[in-house]
Amino acid sequence: MLFGKKKRRIVRLLLVEDEPLIAFDTEHLLREQDYEIVATVDCVADAVAVIGDVADIHLVLVDVRLADGSGVDVARAAQGRAIPVIFASGDCPVEAESVGTGHLAKPYTPRGLLGAINAIEATLEGKSPRRLPTGFRLFERVSPG
C-alpha cells in the first residue's frame, strides 16, 4: 500500500492505571492515535475481570503497583489469553519478565509510549523493531503470535 496507513495488529487496549491523571492522559493520547480503549481500570480485580470478559484485547498497558495488588497478577491473566503486556512503571520486578512483553519506564513521553506499542507490534509480526524508544525494554521471551 503506497502512501496509505499500514493496518495495525494492535488496536484494542486495556489500560490499568491507578493514577487518574496518567490514566486520562494516556487514554486521550491513544484515542487521538486511533487506538480503541476497551476499558480503563484502576485495580487488579477489575483488570482481571475485563480480561476474562472481553474477547478482543490486543495489548494490556499496566502499572506494577496498584491499590489492590500487583500488575504482575494482571499480566498473568493476560498471558493466559495470549495478550501481550507492557508494564508502565518506575520499576519493574524481575518476575514481570516471565509474564510480560516489555517495560516502559515512568515517566514516559507520548512518543515513547507509541514507540513501545510499535515495537511490540513489530515483534508480534516476527520483525525486529527499528528502534526502541528511550526507557523501553523488550523482554527476551517475546515471540511472534
C-alpha positions as CSV (number, residue, x, y, z in Angstrom):
1,M,0.0,0.0,0.0
2,L,1.7,3.1,-1.2
3,F,1.3,6.2,0.9
4,G,-1.5,4.6,2.9
5,K,-1.7,3.7,6.5
6,K,-0.4,0.3,7.5
7,K,-3.1,-1.9,9.0
8,R,-2.3,-2.3,12.7
9,R,-2.2,-5.5,14.5
10,I,-2.6,-3.8,17.9
11,V,-5.8,-1.7,18.0
12,R,-7.7,-2.5,21.2
13,L,-6.0,-1.8,24.5
14,L,-6.8,-2.3,28.2
15,L,-5.3,0.4,30.4
16,V,-4.7,-0.4,34.1
17,E,-3.5,2.6,36.0
18,D,-4.5,3.9,39.4
19,E,-3.2,7.5,38.9
20,P,-6.2,9.3,37.4
21,L,-4.2,12.0,35.6
22,I,-1.9,9.4,34.0
23,A,-4.8,7.2,33.0
24,F,-6.7,10.2,31.5
25,D,-3.7,11.5,29.6
26,T,-2.8,8.0,28.3
27,E,-6.3,7.3,27.2
28,H,-6.6,10.6,25.4
29,L,-3.3,10.2,23.6
30,L,-4.2,6.7,22.4
31,R,-7.6,7.7,21.2
32,E,-6.1,10.6,19.3
33,Q,-3.9,8.0,17.6
34,D,-6.9,5.9,16.6
35,Y,-6.5,3.2,19.2
36,E,-9.6,1.8,20.9
37,I,-9.6,1.6,24.7
38,V,-11.7,-1.4,25.7
39,A,-11.6,-0.2,29.4
40,T,-9.6,1.9,31.7
41,V,-9.5,0.4,35.2
42,D,-7.5,1.1,38.4
43,C,-7.2,-2.2,40.2
44,V,-6.2,-5.8,39.6
45,A,-9.7,-7.3,40.2
46,D,-11.3,-5.1,37.6
47,A,-8.5,-5.7,35.1
48,V,-8.7,-9.5,35.5
49,A,-12.5,-9.3,35.1
50,V,-12.1,-7.3,31.8
51,I,-9.5,-9.8,30.5
52,G,-11.9,-12.6,31.3
53,D,-15.0,-10.9,29.8
54,V,-13.7,-9.0,26.7
55,A,-12.9,-11.3,23.8
56,D,-10.8,-9.0,21.7
57,I,-7.9,-7.3,23.6
58,H,-4.7,-6.8,21.7
59,L,-2.5,-5.3,24.4
60,V,-2.6,-4.5,28.1
61,L,-0.8,-1.5,29.5
62,V,-0.4,-1.9,33.2
63,D,1.2,-0.2,36.2
64,V,3.1,-2.6,38.5
65,R,1.9,-1.1,41.8
66,L,-1.9,-0.9,42.1
67,A,-4.1,-0.3,45.1
68,D,-5.2,-3.9,45.4
69,G,-2.1,-5.8,44.3
70,S,0.4,-6.1,41.6
71,G,0.2,-5.6,37.9
72,V,2.1,-8.9,37.6
73,D,-1.2,-10.6,38.5
74,V,-2.9,-8.7,35.7
75,A,-0.1,-9.9,33.3
76,R,-0.6,-13.5,34.4
77,A,-4.3,-13.3,33.5
78,A,-3.4,-11.7,30.1
79,Q,-0.7,-14.3,29.5
80,G,-3.4,-17.0,29.9
81,R,-5.2,-15.4,27.0
82,A,-2.0,-14.8,24.9
83,I,-2.4,-11.0,25.2
84,P,0.9,-9.0,25.2
85,V,1.6,-6.8,28.2
86,I,3.6,-3.6,28.6
87,F,4.5,-2.7,32.2
88,A,4.4,1.0,32.6
89,S,6.2,1.7,35.9
90,G,9.0,3.4,37.6
91,D,10.4,0.0,38.5
92,C,9.8,-3.4,37.1
93,P,10.2,-6.6,39.3
94,V,12.2,-9.5,37.9
95,E,9.1,-11.8,37.9
96,A,7.4,-9.5,35.4
97,E,9.7,-10.7,32.7
98,S,8.2,-14.1,32.7
99,V,4.7,-12.9,32.1
100,G,5.1,-9.5,30.3
101,T,6.3,-8.4,26.9
102,G,8.2,-5.3,27.9
103,H,8.7,-2.5,30.4
104,L,8.2,1.3,29.7
105,A,9.8,3.4,32.5
106,K,7.7,6.1,34.0
107,P,7.6,9.0,33.4
108,Y,7.3,8.3,29.7
109,T,6.6,10.6,26.8
110,P,3.8,10.2,24.3
111,R,6.4,9.3,21.7
112,G,7.9,6.7,24.0
113,L,4.5,5.0,24.6
114,L,3.7,5.0,20.9
115,G,7.2,3.7,20.1
116,A,6.8,0.9,22.7
117,I,3.5,-0.2,21.1
118,N,5.1,-0.2,17.7
119,A,8.0,-2.3,18.9
120,I,5.6,-4.8,20.4
121,E,3.7,-4.9,17.1
122,A,6.8,-5.5,15.1
123,T,7.9,-8.4,17.3
124,L,4.4,-9.9,17.0
125,E,4.9,-9.8,13.3
126,G,8.2,-11.6,13.5
127,K,10.2,-8.4,12.8
128,S,12.9,-6.6,14.8
129,P,11.8,-3.2,15.9
130,R,13.6,-0.5,14.0
131,R,14.4,1.4,17.2
132,L,13.4,1.1,20.8
133,P,12.2,4.3,22.5
134,T,14.1,5.7,25.4
135,G,13.1,3.9,28.6
136,F,11.6,0.9,26.9
137,R,12.9,-2.6,27.2
138,L,11.6,-5.7,25.4
139,F,11.7,-8.9,27.4
140,E,13.6,-11.8,25.8
141,R,10.8,-14.3,25.6
142,V,8.8,-12.2,23.1
143,S,7.8,-14.4,20.1
144,P,5.6,-13.9,17.1
145,G,1.9,-14.6,17.9
